[in-house]
Amino acid sequence: MPKKTTSKSPVRTAKKPARAKAARPAPVETVAFVSLGCPKNLVDSEKMLGSLAEAGIAPISINPEGGDFGGADAVVVNTCGFLEASKDESLGVIKEAIAAKERGEIRRVVVAGCLVQRHRAKMLEWAPGIDAMVGVFDRDKIVEAVNPTIGSPRAQTRGLVEDAPKYWIAGNALTAAKDRGLKTVGLTVHGKDGKGIGYFEDDSARLRLTPRHYAYLRISEGCNQNCAFCTIPSIRGKMRSKPLDRVVAECRELLNDGAHELLLIGQDTTSYGDDIGKGLNPRGAKPADFEHLGGLPALLAALSDAMDDAGSQGWLRLMYAYPSNFSDPIIDAFAALANKRGAHLLPYLDIPLQHASDRVLSLMKRHVTRKQQADVIRKLRAAMPGFAVRTTFISGFPGETEDDHKQLLEFVEESQFEAVGVFEYSHEDGTVAGTMENDPALAVPAEVKARRRDEVMQLQQKIAFAKQAARAAAFDEKNPSSTGQRVDIIIDAALRSKGRATSGVGTGGTLYQGRTTFQAPQIDSVTYVQSKDKLAPGEVIRCVLVGSDGYDLVAKPLDEIERKVGLHVLRR
């Protein structure tokens, strides 16, 4: 059962008269919401905001820097607890909210998310003054947590303990499902033999925090991979796939809400359906039609069809793919969908690889080799012209040697990735790697971690700059109508048209920030578009690449390209 705890009322005897009950608190009518962490957490925040809005609790736009929460009745902080740095960031915001409550500016502080799930026993010690906590499996309790006048009569009339902190933190998804009256007989958290509990929560009716033209679409939650450095299974639990029909329904809802680009997310999107017996080729059949394979191919096909049915020209972008399970049938299905006329599925993949040394990959418990990773990248690029790959690596994992680091550098050079992120290894209690790091012979000094990270990033910078320059080099200003790489660009925002000039396009018109099909929002580079016409966020414009600026690209609309192109671009 999710825990809903309060301090127990004092024992009353005949010698001590009972005390009067405290006054029922005033209802909470407005809420300030701070969402931290990854896109999966963002979807959680959007769902909780939607639930609060449906209950009549109005969200207030705020700037939480400096502890200004806009005069809201309550503050919700949806936390990230994945790394030590994210824990510190979350606690900083929580303490700012508590300080605002102590000043009388707000009445309640509610904390939700991964940090609560991971460190439930320490939260009140770290941040006394929290009024309620909600774990990752209990988002549906957010209304009662924010407004204690909503909920069971018993919860509203606890007298002297009414102000005591309350929390809803189920230990796992199976417990949460049982508490909600769902039939769980024969089902498991692990999903053995296709009998997993699946993703039973509701992500519909979200109040979105992203710009209207793109949205995250969660297809699964949790992870079964158990990498040595990762705390996700201990926080989010084992993998739970969302039923295909529900994913499609949410796709339609997001399209109707104005989304053009849908980013498919989960901790391990490659393994979609495996836990509930709906994975890739679940019965060993070998159908000619990839749509009937099940798993990720079936989902991608269904979403593409849903976009067609809706008359959408939108984009589907696959994120968080796990390399060891990215099989040939998935590659074949991916290519068939991405290469067809009017394709929705973009030739782009976010596939965190983490390392390239077989020895380190084994220590990390990644269940994949350098060759297997290289084969996946090679096959994807061979199957889809212009296929873009973004990945991440960890520098300074316990036991990593200079030779391991050299192998990683070689792999990055060979692979020529479009985008790479590198993180220094962060010690996390409760992980295999955390135990390994306690051995002085395996621990990598901080300065060595930083140096290795910088060396990988410097190499990737050289690669990325050269790739972008090569894309722009196809444009000849003397022959603008028949030269240059043509790309579709989705506009994200208009920028200030005045500023310091650097190399790129002219100072006329308005400068916009957008993205190509090989640039994901928030994490990748951007493309600047100079246009005489007024462009709106979410508008997709056919453009010609005319220049580059480091990681970023510069483009002009195709219908304007015959006009003279200047030699300056504006920085924000």
N, C-alpha and C positions, 0 to 999 in steps of 0.2 A: 504494500500500500504506500502511495506517496505520503510522506510525513507532513502532518499539519500540527505543529507543536506550539504550545504556549506554556508559560509557567503555570503550574497548578495553583489553584486558590488555596490560601492557608486553611488548615483544619480548624473548624469552629467547634467550640465546646459550650456547655451551658454557662460556664463562668465568663465567657467572652462574647458579648453581643455581636451579631453579624454587622459588618459595615455596609453602608449604602452603596449601591451600584454607581459606577461612574456614568456620566451623561453619554448618551449615544453620540459618536462623533458626527460632525457635519459631513454631508456627502462631498466627494471629490468630483469636481465638474470639469477641470482642465488638467492636462498632463504635458510635461516636457519629456521628450524621449531622446536618449543618447544611445546610438548604436555603434558598437566597436567591433573590430575584427573582420572576418572574411565574408564573402558573399552568402555563404550558408547562414551565417549569423544575421546578415541583413534581411534575408527572407523571413527568419524568425521574427525580427523586429517589425517587418511590414505586416506580418500576420497578427502580432499582438496589437499593433496600432489599429488595424482593421477591427479587431474585437473590441477595443476600447471605444472606437468611434461608434460602432453599432450599439454599444451600451450607453451612448450619450455623453461620453467623456471626451471632450474636444482636445485634440493635440494643438500645441502652441509651437510655432517656429522659434528656435532659440539659437544663440551662439554660446555654447557652454564654456568657451575659454574665459577664464577669470571668474568662473562660478556664477555667471548670469543665466538664470533659468526662466527669464521672461515673466515672472510673477505667477507661474503655474501653481495649482494646488498640490501637485505631486510630481516627482521626478522618477522616471524609470531609466536605469542604466543596464543595457544589455551587454554583458561583458564578454571579453575574449580571455581565455586562460591557457592558450596553447603554448606560449613561451613565457619566460620570466619577464621579458620586456613588456609583453602584452598584459601580464598580471599587474605590473607596476602602473601601467597606463590606466587600467580599469580602476584600480584602487585610488588613483589620483582623482579621477572624476567622481567616484563615490564619496570620497572625503569632502570634495567641494560641495556636493549636494547636501551632505550632512551639515556642513558649516552654514549653508544657506538656510537649512531648517532651524538651526540654532539661532540664527539671526531673525527668525520669524518670517522669512520670505516665502517659504514653502511649508507644507504640513506633513508630507510623507515622502520617504525615500524607499523605492523598491528596486531590488537588484535581481537580475535574471541572467541566464546564459551559462557559458562554459566555466567561468571562474566559480560560480556558485556550485555547479555540478561537481567540480573537481575538488574544491576546498571548503565544502559546506561546514566542516567542523571548526574552521578557523576564521570564517568571515566576520562573525561578531566580535572576535578578538582583534582582528585587523581594523575593523571599521564599526565600532559601537555607535549606534544611532540608526542602523538599518531597521526599517519597519517590517519588511517582508522580503522573502526570497523565493524565486521561481526557477526550477531546474529546466534542463533542455527537453525533458519529456512531459512537461506540465504547463506549456504555454497557454492552454485553455483556462488556466486559473488566474491569468493576469488581471482580469477585471476585478475579481474578489480581492486580489492582492493590493491593487491600487485603491479601490474604494471599499473599505470594510463594511460599509452599510449595505453593500450588495452581497448576497450569499445566504448561507443558512441562518435561521433565527438564532441558533445556538452560538454561531460565530459573532453575532451582533450583541449578545447580552452576557458577556463574560465578566462583567463588573470590573473589579480592580485589575484584572489582567488584560483588559481590552487593548491596552497600549503595548503589551509585550510582543516582541517580534514573532512573526508567523512564517512558516515556510512550507512549500510544496516541492519536494525533491524526490521523485521516484528513483529507485536504484537502477532500473533498466526498463526497456520498452515493454517487456512482458508484464512486469508489475503494473506499469501505467495502464496497459490495455485491460488487465483484469479489474483494476479499480474503476474503469469506465464501463464495466459490464459487457465487454467484448468476449466472444467465445474463443478461448485460448487452449482448449483441450487438444492435446496432441501437437501443439505448436511449440516452437523453441525460439530462443533468442538467436541461436547460431544458424538456424536455417538448414539444418542437416536434412538431407534427402528431400529438399524442397518444401520443408514444413516450417519455414520461418514465419514469424509473426507479421512481417511486412510493415510498410509504412502506413499506419492507420490515421495519423494526424491529418488535419485539413490545412492546406496552404492557399485555399481560395479566398476571395474577398479581402485581399490584402490592400493596405493603404501604402502605396509604393513610395519609396524614398529615392529611387533612381529617376533620372529624367524620363519623361513619358515615352520616348522613342526606343528605349531598350529596357529589358527586364531579365531577371534571373529566374530560371525554371528548374526547380529541384526535381530530380528523378529518383534519388535515393538518399539515405541518411546512414551514417556510421560506416565502419570499415572492418573487413575480416583479414586484412593483410598482416597486421601486427608487426610493423617495421620496428626495429630496435630502438629508434630515436623518438618514436611518436606516441603521444598521449591520447590521440583521438579515440581509439577503441575504449579506453577507460572513461572517457567523457561522453562521447556520443553513442557508444555501444557498438554492437555488431551491425553489419550491413542490413538495411531494411529497404527493399525496393518498393517504390510506389506503383500501384497497379497501372498498367498502360492506359486504360480508359480514363483514369483520373488525370494522368499527365496530359493526355490529349485535351481533356476538358479545360484544364488550366491554361493550356496553350491557346485555346479559343478565347478564353476570358481575357488573357493578356493582349491578344490581338485586338479584341473589341475595345480594350482600354487604350489603344493607340500605340502599342509596342510594335516596332518594325524588326528589331533584332532580339532574339531570344538566346540567352546563354545557358546551356544545359550544365547543371552543376550537381555534385555529389562528392563524397570523399573518394569514391572509386567508381567512376561512371562506366568503365569498361566492363565491369562485372554485373551490369544491370540485369535483374531478373533471376540471377543464380540462386538467391536465397529462398525464393518462393516457387521454385520449380518452373519458372518461365524464362530461364536463361537461354543462352545460345545453344541451339540444337539439343533440347533437353532429353529427347528420346533416341538420340543417335541417328536420326534420319538425315538424309542428304538431299533435300529438295533442290530443284534447279532454281527456284524462285527464292532469292535471299530474303524477301519479305516474310517468308514463312519459317525462317531459321529460329526465330525467337530472340530474346535478349535485346542487346543494343541495336542490331540491324533492324529488327522488327519495330522498335521504338522510333528510330530515325525515319524509317519509311512512313510510319503512321503520322508523325509530326509533319513531314513533308506533305503528305496527303491532306492533312488538316489545313495547312497554309493554302494549298491549292483550292480546297473547298471554300475557304473564306475569301478567296480572291486577293490574297495577300502576295506581295512580291518580297516579303521579309526574308531575313537571314536567320539561319540556325548555326550556332557556334558551340562546338563541343569542348568542355573544359574538364580538367582533373582526371584524365585518362591514366590508368595504371598500365605500365609497359608490359609486364609479364603475361597479361591476359589479352593483349591486342593481337588477336589471331588473324590468319589469312582470310577467313570468312568475314570478319569485321572489316578488314581492309577492302575486300572486294565489294561489300555492301556500301561502304563509305564512298568508294570511287564511283560506283554506279549512280549514286544519288548526287554527288558533287559534280559529276561530268555531264549530267543530262541538261538539256535545254531548259532554261528558266529555273535552274537549281536553287533551292533554298539552303541546303547544307553547304557551308563555306569550306574551301580547301585550306583548313586551318585546324591545328590541334595543339591543345595545352596538355603536355605529357611530362610531368615531373620525373626526371631520371635519377637525380640525387648524386650519382657518381658514375665513373667509368672503369674503375679498377675492379676486376673480378673479386679480389680479396676483400676490398672494402664493401662491395655490394653484398658479399656473403656475410660479413660482420653486421651489416645493416639489416640483414634478413629480407632482402628485396626479391629473392627468388627469380633472378634474372641475371644474364651475363652481358658483358660489353657487346659481344657479337650479336646477341639477340636484340639488344637495343638498337644497334646500328642497322640490323636487318629490317626492323620495323620502320625506321626513318627512311631507309633506301626504298622499300616497297611503296610507302606512301607517296614519296616524291615521284617514283616511276609511274604510279597509277594515276596521278593527278598533276598536270602541269602547273607550276607556280605554287605548289603546296607549301604552306608556311608552318614551321614548328617552333613553339616556344617551350622552354623547359626551365627547371631549377636544379641547382646543385648545392650540396652541403660541403663546406670547407672545414677541415680540422676535426673530422669525426674521430673518436677515440681509436687509436691504432693506426691512423692514416700516416704513411711514411712519405718521404720526399719522392720516392719512386711512384707511389700511388698518385700523388699530386701531379707528377709529370705525365702519367697516363691520362689523367683527366684533361690536362692541357692539350695533349695530342688528340684526344677525342673531340674536344671543342673545335680545334683547328680542322679536323677531318669533316666534321658534321656540318659546319657552316650554318648554325642555327640562325633563325630570324630574330629571336629574342631569348635572352638568358637572364635569370636572376640567381644570385649566389648568396647564401646565408652562412655565416659562421655558425658552427655547431653550438647549440645552447643546451646546457645541462638541464635535464628534466628528471626530477625525482620519480621513482616508480617505473622507470624504463630500463630496458636491458643496457642501453648505452650509458645511462646514468650510473649504473653499477660498474661498467667497464671503466669509466672515467675516474673512478676512485682509485684505480691502479695507476701509480705514478709512471709506470713504464708505458702505459697506453695514452695517458692524457696529453693532449697537444697544447703547448703554451699559447696564451692569448695572442701574443705578438706574431706567432707563427700562423695561427688561424687567420689573422688579419692580412698578413702578407700573402698567403695563398689565395684568399678571397680576392685581394686586389689584383693579383696576377691573372686570375681567370677573367675578372671583369675587364681588365685592360686588353686582354686578347679578344674578348667578345666585342668590346668597343671598336677595335680595329676592324673586325669582321662586319659588324653592323654598319659602321660608317661606309665601308667599301660597298656593301650591298645597296645601301640607299643611294650612294653616288652613282652606281652603275644603273640603277633604275632611272635616275634623272638624266643620265648621259645620252639616252636614246633620243632626247629632244634636241632639235636643231632650230634655233631661233630664226634662221634664215629660211627655213622651210617648215613653218609651224603646223600647217594643215595636214601634213602627211608623215610627221615624225612624232616620236614620243610615245611612252607607254600609256595606254588608255586604262583607267580604273574607275570603279564606282566608289564614291565617297559619301558617307553619311555625316551630315553636319551635326556637331555637338553643341557649338556655342559661337556667338559673334564675339570678336575681340575688339579691344580699343584700336582705332585706326591710326592713332598717333603713338609714336615711340621711337626708340633708338633703331636706326636702320642697320641691317646686316646683309649678308648675301642672300639672294633669292628672287623675289618678284618686286614689282614697282609699288610705289606708295599710293597709287590711285585706288579708288573703290574701298571696299570693306574687307578686312581680314577675318576669316572664319577658322575655327578649329574643328577638324573632322577626323575621320578614320577610314582607311581602306578595309577591304575584306580580310587583310592579314594583320590588322591591328585591333586588339580587344580593348575595351574601355578600362581605364584606371591603371592598367599594368603595362601596356605597350607604348610605343612611340605614337606620335600623332601626325596628321597631315594638315598643313595650313593651306587654305583656299582663299585666293584673292578674287573677288567678284565685284563687278559693277552693279549687279542686281542684288536685291535683298533676299537672303536665304534664311530659312527657318530651321531650328533644331529638329532633327528627324528627317529632313529632306535628303533624298539620295540624288547626287549630282554626278553625271558622267563627266570625268575630268581627264586632263593630260598632265602627267608629272613633268614639271619643268625645272625642278631644282631640289637640293637637299640641304639640310642644316644639321649635321651630326646624325643623331638617331632619327630625326624627323624629316618629312618630305614636304615639298611645296608643289602646289598644283593650281591649274586654272581651269574653269569650266570649258568643256569642249566647244560650246557655241560662242565663246569669247576668244578662243585661242588665236584667231587670225589677227587680232589686235596686237600691237607691239608689246612684247614682254620686256620689262625693265630688269634692273640688276640689283634690287633691294627687297628684302623681306623685313617685316616688323616683328620684333619680339614683344611678348606680352609684358 
